[in-house]
Amino acid sequence: MCGLLGLICTNTDDAAEARPAVGAALRCQRHRGPDENRTWADAEVVFGFNRLSIIDVEHSHQPLTWGPPESPQRYTLLFNGEIYNYLELRAELADKHGAVFHTSGDSEAIVAAYHHWGEEAVSRLRGMFAFLIWDSQERVVFGARDPFGIKPLFYAVGPGGTAFASEKKSLLELA
């Protein structure tokens, strides 16, 4: 069990001011991931993550940044869950699309799948998951959860922007 938190600010360049609030909201769900806590920000987006390390303990830190060779920092991922078919996805993405992976975990498979298949990537994922991906080139956030909602992903819209979290109480902290 991990905890994710994302805030897409209404105004560009508000992320720096919102980062402390995201950090405080992240503390509300620290029980979801005692191994590591991190925040990350871009101009209008702030991500926070509580990590419980299970797969690729040494390398799959989050938020995870990934991209194709021509744009290696393009995507930033928050991911809670487990992708059961990640080895098959990684093999297909490497063989057919030339995807390059730097870890041995399932997180990079999600981002690479999104890069190559877009929103259709979700239908190819087998497992329990909730994730957010920030595309710094297109300036959009894409998020999804497994079809059964095993891994929660709540959201709230307010005057400061749109927030996503693994737990409702983190959203209330941001309100």
Protein Blocks (a to p, Z undefined) as FASTA:
>chain_A
ZZddddddfbghklmmmmmmmmmmmmmmmmmomkbccddddfkbccddddddfbhkllmc
ccdddddfklmmlpccddedddfklmmmmmmmmmmnopacfbfbfklmmmmmmmmnmmml
mmmpgcddddddddfklopacddddfklmagcdddddfkbccddfbfklmmmmZZ
